[in-house]
Amino acid sequence: MNGQQRARRPGGRSARVGAQVHQALTELIGERGYGHFTVAEVAARAGVADSSIYRRWGSLENLLSEVMLSRLNAQSPMPDTGSLAGDLHAYAANVAREITGPDGLALVRLAVALTGTGTGQQGQQGREARDSLRDERTRQMQSMLDRAAERGERTPAALDVLDHVLAPMYIRVLFGMELTPQYIDGLVDRIL
């Protein structure tokens, strides 16, 4: 492409840069794990200046949080099947696809990394990112549970769903264990 002709991309340059940075970060986490790369390495892989990352996200932890939240919102839509059992089965299957997909292990490792290692400002930002992720996942589930309660169904607490359905799935992925549909259905059936 010559210097006078620019390619037009849907969403504009900002959206393209955001997508490139998100993908670069996800790849680096998958390859090296959290804490084993720098903002400069994310920028180089994404083909942007590291100052662009600092200007837009402020810190690596803020970028990590945004990547996780965007994946949660994009990959785990809240189902509305008309029953809590149907919703929970569909939701658990969606989460299983998300965490076992191509970037799944990287995203699970990222969620674990954001549990607040480190001290000072960096550790605080990591804890805030972790809290944002937990709060968003809880908010998503609570909306599904509230809908079921409005239909007159008996519902578990959102944190019970986290503890008894999602947590075991994340642990199995971290330890390289298979998530079969039967296993996932069993988790949901037990919480109901």
ZILINSUL-V245209 format. One line per field, one symbol per residue. phi: phi as a letter, one per 40 degrees, with the letter a starting at -180 (. if undefined). burial: b if it has 16 or more other ideal C-beta (glycine too) atoms within 10 Angstrom, else e. A space follows every 10 residues. Layout:
phi->???
burial->???
This chain:
phi->.cccbbccbc ggcccccdcc cdcccccccc cbgcgbabdd ccccccgbcc ccccccbgac cccdcccccc cdcccbcccb chacdccccc cccccccccb cdbdcccccc dcccchcgbg cccccccccd cccccccccd ccccccdccc cgccbccdcc cdcbbcdccc cccdcgccbc dccccccccc cc
burial->eeeeeeeeee eeeeebbbeb bbebbbbbbb eeebeebebe ebbebbebee eebeeebebb bbbbbbbbbe bbeebbebbe eeebeebbbb bbbebbebbe eebbbbbbbb bebbeeeeee eeeebbbebb ebbeebbbeb bbebbebbee eeeebbebee beeebbebbb ebbeeeeebe eeebeebbee be
